[in-house]
């Protein structure tokens, strides 16, 4: 499990989602991976796919980019702040997936 949920003890309705850092150590391409590139795709390319690209790039030599089906103008400030607290830099600019997908690459939706 990459993320876990904890219910708020105050009201019992809201919950907090936290990453499980140990789960990320196993992420990365397998030895027989044939892809020469990876594209992480989400809707706005403002948070999820940006984080996925950054984490992948830390653990793999296979190049990765992130993109969106409807990209916004910039990376979400909250996503950059949370990533920075965990030592992850989100330096990408949102891109349209059709502009970055290459033949022979893997496309991963998040």
N, C-alpha and C positions, 0 to 999 in steps of 0.2 A: 504494500500500500504506500503510495507516494504522499498522500495527505490524509489527515485524520480530523475528525470533528469532535469538539467538546461543547456540550450544551451549557449555556449561561446559567450559573447557579442562582442568579438574582431573580430572573423572571421565568426561566425554563423554556422560553420560546426561541430566543435567538441562539445561534451557535457560532463558535469560532472555528475556522479552518486553519490548520497549521501543517506546514510541510514536515515530512519525516526525512531528515537529511540522510540517514543511513540508506534509505531506499534509492537515493540518487546515485550511489556509488556503482550500482549494477547497470545503470543506463549507458548506452553507447552501442555502437554497431558490433555485431558478432564477427567472428573471424572470417566468415564466408560471405559477408555483406558485399554485394556487387555494385551498389550505388556509388556514383562518383560525386554526388551532392545530395543534400537534404533540404527540403523546403517545409517549414512549419507554417500552417495556414489557420487563421481564425477569421472572424468577421472584420474587425476594425484594425487589426495589426497594431493595437495600442498597448497590450499587456501580455496575454497568454502566449502568443506566438513569439513575442520578443523575449520573454523569459526562457521559453523552450530553446530558442536559438542560442542564447547566452550560455545556458547550462550544457547544451550539446557541444558547443565550441570549447568548453573547458575540458571535456573528456574524450574528444575524438579529433582525429586528423582529417576526417571527411568534412569538407566545407559545408556550412549551413547558412541559410538565410531565412528570414521570416517575411510573411506577406499576408494580405487580407483580401477577402472578397469584396469588401467595401471599406478600404482604408481611410482612416481619419488623417488629420493634418499633423498630429504629433503623438508621441508616446505618452500614455497617461502618467501624470505626476505621481499619483499614488503608487503605481507599479514601479516607477523609478526609485521612489523612497524605500519601499519594502525591499526591492532588490538590493539597493545600496546597503541596507542594514545587514544583509547577508553576504556582502562582499561581491555582489554581482553588478556589473555595469551594463545598463541598457543604452547603447549608443546608436542603435539603428534608427532609421527614419521609416515610417510606414510606407509600404509598397503594395502595388496591386499584384496578386498572385500570377496573373497571365504574363506579367513582365519578367518574372524571375524563374518560372518553371523551365527545366531543361530536360531533354530526352535522356533517359537512363538514370534520372535522379529519383529519389523517393519523395513522395508528398505525404506529410503527416498532418492530419487535422487535429486541432485542439480546441 
